[in-house]
Amino acid sequence: MTTYVLGAGASCSAGYPLARTMASALLQWMKRPTHDPHSYAARYPATARFFEEHFAPIENIEDLVTSILKLIGEYENGNREQRGTRTLVANEYGVLKTAVRAWFAEIRQGAALASSAYQDFARDVVAPGDCIVTFNYDVSLDRELRRAGRFEAGDGYGFPIEGLPGESPVKMLKLHGSTSWLALLFGGMTSGVSSFQAGSTLGVRPVIPRNELSFLGYADAVDPAFGKGGAALPVMIFPARAKDFYFAGNTGIEYAEFWNYLWRQAYVELQSATRVVLCGYSLLPIDERARRLLLKAPGTDAEIVVASGGDTERIVREYRDAGYARAAAAEDVLFDKWVARSSDRVPAMR
C-alpha cells in the first residue's frame, strides 16, 4: 500500500499558488474591479489595500499570516487603541480567509480544463487501498479522484457524511483543511432557541455546501448537517510559522479533537504503508507537526520516494538521517513530470 503526501508543488501544476508568492497574488486578485459590488466580495479591494498599507512588503503568505496573528496576540491585552487595532485587523483577516476560498473556486474552473497531471494521477497512479495525505486546500484532485472511481465523500475524507456514498477506494486526509469545508455556527441556525455546550457551537465535523458537492459530481446531493446555512467559518489551517489546529472563541477551544482525529488517521496510514511518496512538499522546519508525522510514522523499512523539486535531495538526506535506508529521489522531481513517467509504467489492466 502506498501513501502519497502532497504539497503545494503538486497543486501548482493545476494553477494553484505556491506559498512564496501566494500573498501578493491573492491581494492582486482581491483588488480586481470585476468583483460583484452587491456581494460580500465588494469588501475585497479595501481589505487588500489595508493589508498592503499595514503589512507591506508582502509576498509570502506565511509571512503575512504570521504578522497578522502576532499583532492579534500581542494586542489582546493592550491599551484601548491597540485593542481597537486588533479588532480591525481580526475583522479584515476574516475577509482575507473568505477571499482565499473564492479565489481557489475561480482557479479550479481553469484547473478542471487545464491540468492533466491531476487527471492522470487519479486515473493511472493511485490504486484502491492507497491513501493521500495532503496539505493542499484545493478540491480539484478530489474531483478527479471521484471521476476516476477512486473516491467517495461519504467516508473518503476520514469522517462520515451521512447520506453520501461511502466505502471510498482511496482515503484523502486533508490535514490543513479544504476550501469546501465549513464549520457552521450553532449548526446553521439563524433563529429560534437551542442548547449548545461550551466548545461545541461549531459541530464535530465540517459540512460541505451543495455547490461543493455538485463540483465533486454529486448531482442534487445534500450534506444533512448543512441545514440552511448561516454563519460559518472556513475549516482551513492558514499558513503561519506556528499553526494552531483549533478555533479559539468566546465559547472555548473548538475543533481541536477533529484535527487530532484526522492526524491520527494519517499516522496510522503512514505507519502501515510499504511505500511513501512525497510530491511537492518541502518538509520545512517550521512545520513541526508535519515533520514529526512524516519522519517518524512510517516504518523504517518502508520505501520513501521524494519528488519535491529543489528540496528533493535535502529531504532524502533527512529521511536517511532518520534511519530510512530506502529513501531516494524520484527519477523526475516535479509533480507533473513524475506523474507522466509513473502513468507510462502502469499496467494496462490496473
C-alpha positions as CSV (number, residue, x, y, z in Angstrom):
1,M,0.0,0.0,0.0
2,T,1.2,3.5,-0.9
3,T,0.6,6.7,1.0
4,Y,1.1,9.8,-1.1
5,V,2.0,13.1,0.6
6,L,1.1,16.1,-1.5
7,G,2.1,19.8,-1.0
8,A,1.8,23.0,-3.0
9,G,4.3,21.8,-5.5
10,A,1.7,19.3,-6.7
11,S,-1.2,21.7,-6.8
12,C,0.7,24.4,-8.7
13,S,0.5,22.2,-11.8
14,A,-3.2,22.8,-11.7
15,G,-2.8,26.6,-11.4
16,Y,-2.8,27.0,-7.6
17,P,-0.2,29.2,-5.9
18,L,2.9,28.4,-4.1
19,A,3.3,29.8,-0.6
20,R,6.2,32.1,-1.5
21,T,4.1,34.1,-4.0
22,M,0.6,33.5,-2.7
23,A,0.1,36.7,-0.7
24,S,0.9,39.1,-3.5
25,A,-1.1,37.1,-6.0
26,L,-4.1,36.9,-3.7
27,L,-4.1,40.6,-2.9
28,Q,-3.8,41.5,-6.6
29,W,-6.8,39.2,-7.3
30,M,-8.8,40.8,-4.5
31,K,-8.2,44.3,-6.0
32,R,-9.7,43.3,-9.4
33,P,-12.6,45.6,-10.4
34,T,-14.7,42.6,-11.6
35,H,-16.0,41.5,-8.2
36,D,-19.7,41.8,-7.7
37,P,-20.3,45.1,-6.0
38,H,-23.5,43.8,-4.4
39,S,-21.9,40.7,-2.8
40,Y,-19.5,40.1,0.1
41,A,-16.7,40.3,-2.4
42,A,-17.2,44.0,-2.6
43,R,-15.1,44.2,0.5
44,Y,-12.1,42.5,-1.1
45,P,-10.4,45.6,-2.7
46,A,-10.4,47.6,0.5
47,T,-9.2,44.6,2.6
48,A,-6.3,44.1,0.1
49,R,-5.3,47.7,0.3
50,F,-5.5,47.6,4.1
51,F,-3.0,44.7,4.3
52,E,-0.7,46.3,1.7
53,E,-0.6,49.5,3.7
54,H,-0.2,47.9,7.2
55,F,1.9,44.8,6.5
56,A,4.0,45.6,3.4
57,P,6.1,44.3,1.8
58,I,4.0,41.2,1.1
59,E,5.0,38.2,-1.0
60,N,5.0,35.0,1.1
61,I,1.6,34.1,2.6
62,E,3.3,32.6,5.7
63,D,5.0,35.9,6.4
64,L,1.7,37.8,6.1
65,V,-0.4,35.4,8.2
66,T,2.4,35.2,10.9
67,S,2.5,39.0,11.1
68,I,-1.3,39.2,11.4
69,L,-1.5,36.6,14.1
70,K,1.4,38.1,16.0
71,L,-0.4,41.5,16.2
72,I,-3.7,39.9,17.2
73,G,-1.9,38.1,20.0
74,E,0.2,41.0,21.3
75,Y,-2.6,43.5,21.3
76,E,-5.1,41.2,23.1
77,N,-4.4,42.9,26.5
78,G,-3.1,46.2,25.1
79,N,-4.4,49.7,25.6
80,R,-7.6,50.9,24.1
81,E,-6.1,52.0,20.8
82,Q,-4.3,48.7,20.5
83,R,-7.4,46.7,21.2
84,G,-9.2,48.7,18.5
85,T,-6.5,48.0,16.0
86,R,-6.6,44.3,17.0
87,T,-10.4,44.1,16.3
88,L,-9.9,45.9,12.9
89,V,-7.1,43.5,11.9
90,A,-9.0,40.4,13.0
91,N,-12.1,41.5,11.0
92,E,-10.0,42.1,7.9
93,Y,-8.3,38.8,8.4
94,G,-11.7,37.1,8.3
95,V,-12.4,38.8,4.9
96,L,-9.0,37.6,3.7
97,K,-9.7,34.0,4.6
98,T,-13.1,34.2,2.8
99,A,-11.3,35.6,-0.2
100,V,-9.0,32.6,-0.4
101,R,-11.9,30.3,-0.8
102,A,-13.4,32.4,-3.5
103,W,-10.1,32.7,-5.3
104,F,-9.5,29.0,-5.2
105,A,-13.0,28.4,-6.5
106,E,-12.2,30.5,-9.5
107,I,-8.9,28.8,-10.1
108,R,-10.4,25.4,-10.1
109,Q,-12.6,26.2,-13.1
110,G,-9.5,26.6,-15.2
111,A,-7.8,23.7,-13.4
112,A,-10.6,21.4,-14.5
113,L,-9.8,22.1,-18.1
114,A,-6.0,22.7,-18.0
115,S,-4.5,20.1,-15.6
116,S,-3.7,16.7,-16.9
117,A,-1.4,15.8,-14.0
118,Y,-4.3,15.5,-11.5
119,Q,-6.3,13.6,-14.0
120,D,-3.5,11.1,-14.8
121,F,-2.6,10.8,-11.1
122,A,-6.2,9.9,-10.2
123,R,-6.7,7.6,-13.1
124,D,-3.3,5.9,-13.6
125,V,-1.2,6.2,-10.4
126,V,-3.4,5.9,-7.3
127,A,-4.8,2.5,-6.7
128,P,-7.6,1.3,-4.4
129,G,-6.3,0.9,-0.9
130,D,-3.9,3.7,-1.2
131,C,-4.1,6.9,0.9
132,I,-3.4,10.5,0.1
133,V,-2.2,12.8,2.8
134,T,-2.4,16.3,1.5
135,F,-1.6,19.8,2.9
136,N,-3.4,21.5,0.0
137,Y,-6.8,23.2,0.3
138,D,-8.0,22.7,-3.3
139,V,-10.7,20.3,-4.4
140,S,-9.6,19.8,-8.0
141,L,-7.9,16.5,-7.1
142,D,-10.9,15.4,-5.1
143,R,-13.0,15.8,-8.2
144,E,-10.6,13.9,-10.5
145,L,-10.4,11.1,-8.0
146,R,-14.1,10.7,-7.9
147,R,-14.3,10.9,-11.7
148,A,-11.8,8.0,-11.8
149,G,-13.9,5.9,-9.4
150,R,-11.3,6.2,-6.7
151,F,-13.1,8.5,-4.1
152,E,-16.4,8.9,-2.3
153,A,-17.0,11.8,0.0
154,G,-19.2,9.8,2.4
155,D,-16.2,8.5,4.2
156,G,-13.2,9.3,2.0
157,Y,-12.2,12.4,3.9
158,G,-11.7,10.4,7.1
159,F,-15.0,11.4,8.7
160,P,-18.5,10.2,7.9
161,I,-21.0,12.3,5.9
162,E,-24.4,10.8,6.3
163,G,-26.4,10.2,3.1
164,L,-23.4,10.3,0.7
165,P,-21.9,7.2,-0.9
166,G,-19.2,5.6,1.2
167,E,-16.6,2.8,1.0
168,S,-14.2,5.1,-0.7
169,P,-11.5,3.1,-2.5
170,V,-8.9,5.8,-1.6
171,K,-8.8,7.8,1.6
172,M,-7.9,11.5,1.2
173,L,-6.8,13.1,4.5
174,K,-6.6,16.9,4.2
175,L,-4.5,17.8,7.2
176,H,-4.8,21.6,6.6
177,G,-8.4,21.5,5.7
178,S,-10.3,22.3,2.4
179,T,-11.9,25.2,0.7
180,S,-15.0,23.0,0.6
181,W,-15.3,22.6,4.3
182,L,-17.2,24.9,6.6
183,A,-17.9,25.0,10.3
184,L,-21.4,26.2,10.9
185,L,-22.1,28.3,14.0
186,F,-24.9,26.7,16.0
187,G,-25.5,24.1,13.3
188,G,-26.6,26.8,10.8
189,M,-29.5,28.1,13.0
190,T,-30.5,31.6,12.1
191,S,-33.3,31.9,14.6
192,G,-35.0,30.2,17.5
193,V,-33.6,28.8,20.7
194,S,-31.4,25.8,21.2
195,S,-28.9,24.5,23.7
196,F,-25.2,24.2,22.9
197,Q,-22.4,23.2,25.3
198,A,-19.3,25.4,25.5
199,G,-16.7,24.3,23.0
200,S,-19.3,22.6,20.7
201,T,-21.0,25.5,18.9
202,L,-19.3,24.6,15.6
203,G,-20.3,21.0,15.5
204,V,-18.0,18.0,15.4
205,R,-17.1,17.8,11.7
206,P,-17.0,20.1,8.7
207,V,-20.1,20.5,6.5
208,I,-19.9,20.7,2.7
209,P,-22.3,23.0,0.8
210,R,-24.4,21.8,-2.0
211,N,-22.4,23.7,-4.7
212,E,-19.2,22.0,-3.5
213,L,-20.8,18.5,-3.6
214,S,-22.0,19.4,-7.1
215,F,-18.4,20.2,-8.2
216,L,-17.4,16.8,-7.0
217,G,-20.1,15.2,-9.2
218,Y,-22.8,14.6,-6.7
219,A,-25.9,16.0,-8.5
220,D,-28.6,17.2,-6.1
221,A,-26.7,15.8,-3.1
222,V,-27.1,17.5,0.3
223,D,-25.0,17.2,3.4
224,P,-27.7,16.7,6.0
225,A,-25.6,18.6,8.6
226,F,-25.5,21.7,6.4
227,G,-29.0,22.8,7.3
228,K,-30.0,26.2,6.0
229,G,-26.5,27.7,6.1
230,G,-26.0,30.6,8.4
231,A,-22.8,32.0,9.9
232,A,-19.8,29.8,9.1
233,L,-16.0,29.6,9.4
234,P,-13.7,28.1,6.8
235,V,-12.2,24.9,8.1
236,M,-8.6,25.6,6.9
237,I,-5.4,25.9,8.8
238,F,-3.9,29.1,7.3
239,P,-0.2,29.1,6.7
240,A,1.8,30.7,9.6
241,R,5.1,29.9,11.2
242,A,3.2,28.4,14.2
243,K,-0.1,26.8,13.3
244,D,-3.0,26.4,15.7
245,F,-5.1,23.4,15.0
246,Y,-8.3,24.7,16.6
247,F,-10.8,27.6,16.7
248,A,-10.4,29.8,19.8
249,G,-13.6,31.7,20.6
250,N,-15.7,33.0,23.5
251,T,-17.2,29.6,23.9
252,G,-13.8,27.9,24.3
253,I,-11.5,25.9,22.2
254,E,-13.2,24.1,19.3
255,Y,-12.3,21.6,16.6
256,A,-9.1,20.5,18.3
257,E,-10.3,16.9,18.5
258,F,-11.4,17.0,14.9
259,W,-7.9,17.9,13.7
260,N,-6.3,15.3,16.1
261,Y,-8.7,12.7,14.7
262,L,-7.5,13.4,11.1
263,W,-3.8,13.5,12.1
264,R,-4.1,10.2,14.0
265,Q,-5.5,8.6,10.9
266,A,-2.6,9.9,8.8
267,Y,-0.2,8.4,11.4
268,V,-1.9,5.0,11.0
269,E,-1.8,5.1,7.2
270,L,1.8,6.1,7.1
271,Q,2.7,3.5,9.7
272,S,1.2,0.7,7.6
273,A,2.5,2.0,4.2
274,T,5.1,-0.1,2.4
275,R,5.8,2.9,0.2
276,V,5.6,6.6,0.9
277,V,5.8,9.2,-1.9
278,L,6.3,12.9,-1.2
279,C,5.2,15.1,-4.1
280,G,5.8,18.8,-4.0
281,Y,6.0,19.0,-0.2
282,S,9.1,20.8,1.2
283,L,9.1,19.4,4.8
284,L,10.3,22.7,6.2
285,P,11.5,23.0,9.9
286,I,8.6,25.5,10.6
287,D,6.0,22.7,10.0
288,E,6.9,20.9,13.2
289,R,3.8,18.8,13.5
290,A,4.1,17.6,9.9
291,R,7.8,16.9,10.2
292,R,7.1,14.7,13.3
293,L,4.4,12.8,11.4
294,L,6.3,12.2,8.2
295,L,9.7,11.5,9.7
296,K,8.5,9.2,12.5
297,A,5.3,7.5,11.4
298,P,6.4,5.2,8.5
299,G,8.2,2.0,9.3
300,T,12.0,2.3,8.7
301,D,11.8,-0.5,6.2
302,A,9.3,1.5,4.0
303,E,10.4,2.7,0.6
304,I,10.5,6.5,0.6
305,V,10.3,8.3,-2.8
306,V,10.7,12.1,-2.9
307,A,9.6,14.3,-5.8
308,S,9.7,17.7,-4.3
309,G,11.6,19.9,-6.8
310,G,14.7,21.7,-5.5
311,D,14.0,20.4,-1.9
312,T,14.3,16.7,-3.0
313,E,17.9,16.0,-2.1
314,R,17.6,17.7,1.3
315,I,14.5,15.7,2.1
316,V,16.1,12.4,1.1
317,R,19.1,13.2,3.4
318,E,16.8,13.9,6.3
319,Y,15.0,10.6,5.8
320,R,18.2,8.7,5.6
321,D,19.5,10.5,8.7
322,A,16.3,9.4,10.4
323,G,17.0,5.8,9.6
324,Y,15.2,5.3,6.3
325,A,17.8,3.4,4.2
326,R,15.4,3.1,1.3
327,A,14.8,6.8,0.9
328,A,15.7,8.0,-2.6
329,A,14.9,10.8,-5.1
330,A,12.4,10.1,-7.8
331,E,13.6,10.0,-11.4
332,D,11.6,13.1,-12.0
333,V,11.2,15.5,-9.1
334,L,8.5,17.8,-10.5
335,F,4.9,16.5,-9.9
336,D,3.6,16.7,-13.5
337,K,6.7,15.0,-14.9
338,W,6.7,12.4,-12.1
339,V,3.0,11.6,-12.8
340,A,3.7,11.3,-16.6
341,R,6.5,8.9,-16.0
342,S,4.6,6.9,-13.4
343,S,1.5,6.8,-15.7
344,D,3.6,5.3,-18.5
345,R,4.6,2.4,-16.3
346,V,1.1,1.5,-15.1
347,P,-0.1,-1.9,-16.4
348,A,-3.0,-1.6,-18.8
349,M,-5.4,-3.6,-16.7
350,R,-4.7,-1.9,-13.3
